[in-house]
Amino acid sequence: MDTGLIVALIVAVVVVVAVVLVVGRRAQERRVESKRIEAREHREESQLRSEQADRERAEAEQRLASAEREQERASDHAERARKVDPDTDDDDTRPAREHDGPDDERDRSAGERPDAARDDPDAPREGRLRRVERDDPQR
């Protein structure tokens, strides 16, 4: 082989390697710059979300404070009502009841007899109430 050809091949290889390195380095720089841009976008999004969360937290704290004030007002009104209510004992927060037994009046007002006849199938039919279902056409 001719010496000039060998030198030309070596120079060509060196140039190709240099071009590949330069192109590779620029590609690497573009990738790094792209990642920097992506990181900056993420930081900006993070900042926006953080500011939004701070605003929502402040609003929630205001709502909580308002709810606590309203609860305090409700407690004050309940206390005033307890003090004013003649049916409330001074040491009890519940209204005083006239009797502690079952509410027989409610059973009678519902149209049922308060005795065992309504539950006993063998009891005489007179005086027993029968429930009528509106959806049942046979009754």
Buried (B, 14 or more C-beta within 10 A) or exposed (E): EEEEEEEEEEEEEEEEEEEEEEEEEEEEEEEEEEEEEEEEEEEEEEEEEEEEEEEEEEEEEEEEEEEEEEEEEEEEEEEEEBEEEEEBEEEEEEEEEEEEEEEEEEBEEEEBBBEEBBEEEEBEEEEBEEEEEEEEEEE
